[in-house]
């Protein structure tokens, strides 16, 4: 079961086009509403992809879980980008993938 969940998380995370990846350079230019919109767009991209359907993800629960975490994601991303040039180019995407992992692995 754990390997199926891991495969799902990795597939969901990499199913989106490169333009969907987060970048600090563009993140720091957004206001709070823009950051929220970007996160919601990325959530939509993850959940509308074929991978989510292939693995039988409960899209409603997954969306609810991810949307509950949007404020926390925004704060985490702000913190990562505040590191300036020390911030890893991949750090925002890695953090987003962890949220996916937590929501996929969450059981009622």
LINLIN-V884190 format. One record per backbone hydrogen bond with DSSP energy under -0.5 kcal/mol. NH is the residue of the N-H (numbers start at 1). CO is the residue of the C=O. If there is no record, write none. Layout:
((NH,CO) (NH,CO))
This chain:
((5,1) (6,2) (7,3) (8,4) (9,5) (10,6) (11,7) (12,8) (13,9) (14,10) (15,11) (15,12) (20,17) (21,18) (26,23) (27,23) (28,24) (29,26) (30,27) (35,31) (36,32) (37,33) (38,34) (39,35) (40,36) (41,37) (42,38) (43,39) (44,40) (45,41) (46,42) (47,43) (48,44) (49,45) (53,49) (54,50) (55,51) (56,53) (57,52) (59,57) (62,58) (63,59) (64,60) (65,61) (66,62) (67,63) (68,64) (69,65) (69,66) (70,67) (73,69) (74,70) (75,71) (76,72) (77,73) (78,74) (79,75) (80,76) (81,77) (82,78) (83,80) (84,81) (86,83) (87,84) (91,88) (92,88) (94,90) (95,91) (96,92) (97,93) (98,94) (99,95) (100,96) (101,97) (102,98) (103,99) (104,100) (105,101) (106,102))
